[in-house]
Structure formats: structure tokens, C-alpha cells
Amino acid sequence: MPGIVTRNLNPLAFRPGLRAEFFETYKQYPTEWSFFLKSETRDRPEIEMASIRGLNRMYQTGDGEPVTFDPIEIGRKAAAVDREFKAGYGVTLRAIEDDFYGKLNSGAKHLGNAARLTEEYQAASLLDGATSNTVFAAEDGLSLLNTAHTLMGGGTVANRPTTEVGFSIAGITNLMDLANKMKDQNGDPIVVKLDKAIIPNDQGIIQDAWKIFSMNMEPFTANNDENAIKGQLGQIKYQVSHYMTSATRYFMLDSTLNDAHLDYRAKLSLKDWYDEDTDTQKVRARMRLFLYVYNYRGWYGASPA
């Protein structure tokens, strides 16, 4: 019987108080995904989003001249649908009775850890899919990171460099330049304030990030110049992603404009019951999640080979 612990197998878990064990383990480690994803609870199984292009300038008029009316344009509509996740295990009554060594108390911890890791890997899939328009499409139907996002008023903008370089002063400077040149749907400039970075779990990059974002003097040079990146952006907060697949991809974010979400349709819950037909205690964890991003203007990144 798959997933059921019997007396003859290594027991996973069951004992009174397993709910506490489960949720304590679930909350044991600080989340990584909350660094770059906003979160709330939704009361519907689907979220709909659309862009609106409105007026960008007023018209100069003479005395007594009529008002000029311009249309409000509705752009591409998108929707996010929740996904359901479940996991569970069972322990037979015979295994519980013969648990002489008290080892049936670890399964709730494993299940709590599995719930936490599910959230982390789901969130990291947004990072891994940021350059693929078939995974997480932005408001124009293109990938979250793209060299030519289309504007409703015509023209394009980029939040991914055409020529990508590895994480470095040059790479961060490229992303800062893209942020400085970002525009709204009418093609008018907007102010982007980069304040966060996401980097891969590579020790060389981690050390370079500390130097670039923390040192007052410009690293990697012998001229002892001031660090212009820190001088312009201030103290950047950065997060090492332990769950992202790529070892080279990196991101810069504007927390205010960031529109990436991990929302709950149903928060994590635990249920246990006794199956009298099989004399088995069963435990099940369940949650429903939305993972989506619509407005790409808070994200800038590179995916060098």
C-alpha cells in the first residue's frame, strides 16, 4: 500500500501533538520567496488582470476652446489560476503499537519541511522561467525578462540586456541603465528605484555581491575610486537563491513596482484521521497557491551563459 508505514518498514511518523511538530517545522526556517514575492489570501480560484492606457498629457487651449477628449484603452487581459498541492502518509496501528524506540515522531517534521520546500521551489520556478514566455507571461504576453516588451502606445522597452554579461559592475550597470530608461504604456519615462537583488548560490558571485553593494570604494580596481553603484542606489538588500536552477542568472528589483505574487487560495492545513478498514492512521497536508507576475517594470535581470 503506497505511502503507508507498516511494522515491517522504517516508520515515518505518528504521535499525538503532530500538528505542533508539523507547523513548528514549517516555520523553522525564514522564507526566501518572501524577499521577492508579495503575498495575500484570495477568495476566488482565478485572478484577472488587464492594462489600461490613459491620458498622458493635457492640451493647451485658448479662451473658450472646447476640451479634447481622448479614449481610455484596455490592453491584454490575463488570468492566474491557483494550483493545489497535497502530501500525506499513513501509519498502521500495528506499527504504532510496536514503536518501541519512539521513532514515529519524525514524519510530521518531514511533511512540514515538504510544505515549506514546495513554496520555495514554486517561487524559484518564476526565477527559472523569467526568460521564457511560455511560463510566466507579463502584461504584453512576453516573458518577464525581455529585450523588447511592447507598449500599448507603440514602441518597446527592455528589462533584459541585449548583450548579457555575468554578475559584475558592468552587469549591474546594464540593469541600472535599463531601469533608468523604463517607460509606461504611453512611452513616457517612469522613475524606477532599484533596492533589491537576487543572486545565484555561487560563492564567487556572493563575494562579488558583497563588494559591489557594500564597499564604499569601487571593487576590482586599483584606482580607489568611489563606488558609484552604492553611491547611487544606497544599501542594496540582496538574497541568495538556493532553489533557482541557474548558477549565473541575477535580478535587480524595485520593491514598489514589483508585481510578482505568491498568493493563497487556501492556506496550508493539516488533517489526520483513522481508517478503521485498514487500521491505519493517515495524515494529509494541503494548500492552494497562485504564482504570477503581470507588470514587468519592477524586474530587471540577466541570464548569461
C-alpha positions in Angstrom: 0.0 0.0 0.0 1.9 3.1 -1.2 2.6 5.8 1.4 1.6 3.6 4.3 4.1 2.7 7.1 3.8 -0.8 8.4 5.5 -2.6 11.2 8.0 -4.1 8.7 9.1 -0.8 7.2 11.1 2.1 8.7 8.4 4.2 10.4 8.0 7.8 9.4 5.6 9.4 11.8 2.7 9.5 14.1 2.2 10.6 17.6 -0.2 12.9 19.5 0.7 16.5 19.0 1.9 16.1 15.4 0.2 19.3 14.4 2.6 21.3 16.6 5.6 19.3 15.2 4.3 20.0 11.6 3.8 23.7 11.9 6.9 24.3 14.0 9.0 22.7 11.3 7.1 24.6 8.6 8.0 27.8 10.2 11.5 26.8 11.3 13.4 28.5 8.6 13.0 32.0 7.2 11.5 32.1 3.7 13.4 33.1 0.7 10.4 33.6 -1.6 9.0 36.4 0.6 12.1 38.5 -0.4 10.8 38.9 -4.0 7.2 37.8 -3.9 4.2 39.6 -2.4 1.6 37.5 -0.7 -2.1 37.7 0.3 -5.1 35.4 0.6 -7.6 35.3 -2.3 -11.3 34.5 -2.1 -11.6 33.3 -5.7 -9.9 30.5 -7.7 -8.9 32.9 -10.5 -7.4 36.3 -10.7 -7.9 38.6 -13.7 -5.6 41.4 -14.8 -5.6 44.0 -17.6 -3.5 47.0 -18.6 -5.1 50.4 -19.1 -3.6 53.1 -21.2 -4.9 56.5 -20.2 -4.1 60.2 -21.0 -0.5 61.2 -20.7 -0.7 65.0 -21.4 -3.2 67.8 -21.3 -3.8 70.0 -24.3 -3.1 73.8 -24.3 -6.3 75.6 -25.2 -7.3 79.1 -25.9 -10.1 81.1 -24.3 -13.4 79.4 -25.0 -12.0 76.5 -26.8 -13.6 73.0 -26.2 -12.0 70.1 -24.4 -10.2 67.5 -26.4 -11.3 64.0 -25.4 -9.0 61.0 -25.8 -10.0 57.4 -25.3 -9.0 55.1 -22.5 -7.6 51.9 -23.9 -7.8 48.5 -22.3 -4.9 46.2 -23.0 -4.3 42.5 -22.9 -6.2 40.6 -20.3 -4.5 37.9 -18.3 -5.6 35.5 -15.6 -3.9 33.5 -12.9 -5.4 30.2 -11.7 -4.5 28.6 -8.5 -2.7 25.2 -8.2 -3.4 22.7 -5.5 -0.7 20.8 -3.6 -1.1 17.8 -1.3 1.1 15.3 0.5 0.5 12.7 3.2 1.4 9.5 4.8 -0.1 6.7 6.8 1.0 4.6 9.7 -0.6 1.3 10.6 -1.9 0.6 14.1 0.5 -2.4 14.3 3.5 -0.1 13.6 2.3 2.4 16.2 1.9 -0.4 18.8 5.4 -1.7 18.1 7.1 1.6 18.0 9.4 0.6 20.9 12.0 3.3 20.1 9.7 6.2 19.7 10.8 6.9 16.2 7.3 7.6 14.9 7.6 11.3 15.6 9.6 12.5 12.6 7.0 12.2 9.8 5.2 15.4 10.8 8.6 17.3 10.6 9.2 15.9 7.2 5.8 16.8 6.0 6.2 20.3 7.3 9.5 20.6 5.6 8.0 19.3 2.4 5.3 22.1 2.5 7.9 24.8 3.0 10.1 23.4 0.2 7.0 23.3 -2.1 6.6 27.0 -1.7 10.3 27.7 -2.2 10.6 25.6 -5.4 7.4 27.0 -6.8 8.7 30.6 -6.2 12.0 29.7 -7.7 10.3 28.5 -10.9 9.3 32.1 -11.5 13.1 32.9 -11.5 13.9 30.0 -13.7 11.1 30.8 -16.1 11.8 34.5 -16.2 13.2 34.4 -19.8 10.5 32.0 -21.2 7.2 33.5 -22.3 5.5 30.1 -22.0 5.9 30.0 -18.2 5.2 33.4 -16.7 3.9 35.9 -19.2 3.9 39.6 -18.4 1.2 42.1 -19.4 2.2 42.0 -23.1 2.3 38.2 -23.3 6.1 38.2 -23.3 8.5 36.7 -20.8 9.1 38.6 -17.5 12.6 39.4 -18.7 12.6 40.6 -22.3 14.7 42.7 -24.6 11.6 44.2 -26.3 8.4 44.5 -24.2 5.7 46.1 -26.3 3.9 49.2 -25.2 0.3 49.9 -25.9 1.2 53.4 -27.3 3.7 51.9 -29.6 7.4 51.2 -29.3 9.3 48.8 -26.9 11.2 48.8 -23.7 13.7 46.3 -22.3 14.3 44.9 -18.8 16.9 42.4 -20.0 20.1 43.4 -21.8 20.6 42.5 -25.4 24.2 41.6 -24.6 24.3 39.8 -21.3 27.4 39.7 -19.1 28.0 37.8 -15.9 27.3 39.3 -12.5 29.7 42.3 -12.2 29.9 46.0 -12.0 29.3 46.1 -15.8 26.3 43.7 -15.4 24.7 45.7 -12.6 25.3 48.9 -14.6 23.5 47.5 -17.6 20.5 46.7 -15.4 20.6 50.2 -13.8 20.6 51.7 -17.3 17.6 49.7 -18.3 15.7 50.8 -15.2 16.6 54.4 -15.9 15.1 54.1 -19.4 11.9 52.3 -18.4 8.6 53.8 -19.7 4.9 53.4 -19.1 2.3 52.3 -21.6 2.3 55.7 -23.3 6.0 55.7 -23.7 6.6 58.3 -21.0 9.5 57.8 -18.6 8.9 56.4 -15.1 11.1 56.6 -12.0 12.5 53.2 -11.0 14.3 52.8 -7.7 16.2 49.6 -7.6 16.6 48.4 -4.0 16.9 44.6 -4.1 19.0 42.0 -5.8 18.6 38.2 -6.3 21.8 36.3 -7.0 22.6 32.6 -7.6 24.1 30.3 -5.0 27.6 30.7 -6.2 30.3 31.6 -3.7 32.2 33.7 -6.2 29.1 35.7 -7.0 28.2 36.0 -3.4 31.5 37.6 -2.6 31.3 39.9 -5.6 27.8 41.0 -4.5 29.1 41.9 -1.0 31.9 44.0 -2.6 29.7 45.7 -5.2 26.8 46.5 -2.8 28.6 47.1 0.4 32.0 48.7 -0.3 32.4 52.4 -0.3 35.3 52.2 -2.7 34.8 50.6 -6.2 35.9 47.0 -6.0 38.1 45.2 -8.6 40.1 48.4 -9.4 43.3 49.9 -8.3 42.2 53.5 -8.7 40.5 53.7 -5.3 37.5 55.4 -6.9 34.2 55.8 -5.1 31.7 53.0 -5.6 29.2 54.7 -7.9 26.7 51.8 -7.7 26.4 52.1 -3.9 26.6 55.9 -4.1 23.6 56.0 -6.5 21.5 53.1 -5.1 22.4 53.2 -1.5 22.5 50.0 0.5 21.0 47.3 -1.7 19.5 44.2 0.0 20.4 41.0 -1.8 19.2 37.5 -1.4 21.0 34.3 -2.4 18.6 31.9 -4.1 19.2 28.4 -3.0 16.4 27.0 -5.1 16.9 28.7 -8.5 18.4 26.2 -11.1 20.6 28.7 -12.9 24.1 29.4 -11.4 24.5 32.6 -13.4 21.1 34.4 -13.6 20.7 37.5 -11.5 18.0 40.1 -10.9 17.5 43.7 -9.6 14.1 44.8 -8.2 12.1 47.9 -7.4 10.1 46.8 -4.3 7.4 49.4 -5.0 6.9 48.4 -8.6 7.4 44.7 -8.0 4.2 42.9 -9.1 5.2 39.3 -8.5 2.9 37.3 -6.2 2.6 34.0 -4.3 -0.9 34.2 -3.1 -3.0 31.6 -1.2 -6.4 30.4 -2.2 -6.3 28.0 0.7 -3.6 28.3 3.3 -1.6 25.3 4.4 -3.8 23.0 6.5 -3.2 19.6 8.2 -5.8 16.8 8.7 -5.4 13.4 10.3 -7.9 10.6 10.6 -8.1 6.9 11.4 -9.1 4.4 8.7 -10.8 1.5 10.6 -10.9 -0.7 7.5 -7.1 -0.8 7.3 -6.3 0.1 10.9 -4.2 3.0 9.6 -3.7 6.5 10.9 -3.5 8.9 7.9 -2.1 12.4 7.8 -2.6 14.9 4.9 -1.3 18.4 4.3 -2.9 20.6 1.6 -2.7 24.2 0.2 -3.7 26.1 -2.9 -1.4 28.7 -4.4 -1.3 31.3 -7.1 2.1 32.3 -8.6 2.0 35.1 -11.1 3.5 38.4 -12.3 1.9 40.9 -14.6 3.7 44.3 -14.6 7.3 43.7 -15.5 8.6 47.2 -14.7 9.8 46.2 -11.2 12.1 43.5 -12.5 15.4 43.7 -14.3 17.7 40.8 -14.9 20.3 39.0 -17.0 20.7 35.3 -17.8 24.3 35.0 -19.1 25.5 31.6 -20.4 
